[in-house]
Amino acid sequence: MSDTLPDRLSVDPRSKFYDEKLLARGVGIRFNGAERTNVEEYCISEGWIRTSVGKTLDRRGQPLTIKLKGKVEPYLKDPAPTTAPAQGSASGAP
């Protein structure tokens, strides 16, 4: 998997922009220079994030969200795993 993030990503499994493998690696969002931890969805090209409003739920039991416009900078929290060379010998002797 490459280290490039999609233009649009959502944490809602019902969305067509949901990507479970990418979210499992951990995606962080900087919005207008500040770290945001409650982002439900983002779009880089249109410059917005959808964020939850406290613990308020809508009538379907989903978090109530608002759309905020500004500069969106997503990044991966956990870089891609790399294969490290084995240390020591296989026999266990020093």
C-alpha positions, 0 to 999 in steps of 0.5 A: 500500500502506498503512503498517499492518502485519497482525496476523500475519506470517511470513517462511516462504513456505509459511505463509499469513501470508507477504507478499512485498511487505511483507517486501521493504519491510522489517519490524522488530520490537521485542519487550519494548522490545528490537530483534529481528533473528531473528524468523521469525513474529509475532502482535500480538493473541496477543503472541508471536514465533517466533524461531530458535535459533542455527544449529540446524536441524530434521529438514526443514532448517528453522531450529529455533524457539521461541515467546516471549511478550511485547509485540510492536511491528512497524514498517516499516524503509523508509517508502512511496516518495513522488513528489517534484516534479522539480527544474530544467528538462527542457532541462538549461539552468540 
